[in-house]
């Protein structure tokens, strides 16, 4: 029973991390969009684009880990 509780706790932690990453990604996209609409394309704009890509990869990795743990939980 302890293994199930451990996996559930890890899934909960990963879900919270996922929510934070998605929130930050949305904020960065909004900032990059505002810079684009204001025609202020410079270093900050391109840094934002890089952050969008990085956060997208992080979100994909966290989602895969959540899926792996859910399958592991189903096997127990």
C-alpha positions in Angstrom: 0.0 0.0 0.0 2.9 2.4 0.7 4.1 2.1 -2.9 0.7 3.3 -4.2 0.7 6.3 -1.8 4.2 7.1 -3.0 3.2 7.1 -6.7 0.1 9.1 -6.0 2.1 11.7 -4.2 4.6 11.9 -7.0 1.8 12.2 -9.6 0.3 15.1 -7.5 3.6 16.9 -7.4 4.1 16.5 -11.1 0.6 17.8 -11.8 1.4 20.9 -9.7 4.6 21.4 -11.7 2.7 20.9 -14.9 0.2 23.6 -13.9 3.0 26.0 -13.1 4.8 25.4 -16.4 1.7 25.9 -18.4 0.9 29.1 -16.6 4.4 30.5 -17.2 4.2 29.4 -20.8 1.0 31.3 -21.3 2.5 34.4 -19.7 5.6 34.2 -21.9 3.5 33.7 -25.1 1.4 36.8 -24.1 4.5 38.8 -23.6 6.0 37.8 -26.9 2.8 38.5 -28.6 2.6 42.0 -27.1 6.2 42.7 -28.2 5.4 41.5 -31.7 2.2 43.7 -31.9 4.1 46.7 -30.6 6.9 46.1 -33.3 9.5 45.9 -30.5 11.3 42.9 -31.9 14.7 42.7 -30.3 16.7 40.6 -27.8 13.8 40.2 -25.3 11.5 39.1 -28.1 13.9 36.4 -29.3 14.6 35.4 -25.7 10.9 34.9 -25.3 10.7 32.7 -28.3 13.5 30.5 -26.9 11.7 30.3 -23.6 8.5 29.2 -25.4 10.4 26.3 -27.0 12.1 25.4 -23.7 8.9 25.4 -21.6 7.1 23.4 -24.3 9.8 20.7 -24.0 9.6 20.7 -20.2 5.8 20.4 -20.4 6.1 17.4 -22.8 8.6 15.8 -20.5 6.5 16.3 -17.4 3.4 15.0 -19.2 5.3 11.8 -20.2 6.4 11.3 -16.6 2.8 11.7 -15.4 1.6 9.2 -18.0 4.3 6.7 -17.0 3.4 6.9 -13.3 -0.3 6.6 -14.0 0.4 3.4 -16.0 2.6 2.2 -13.2 -0.2 2.9 -10.7 -2.6 0.9 -12.9 -0.3 -2.1 -12.8 -0.3 -2.2 -9.0 
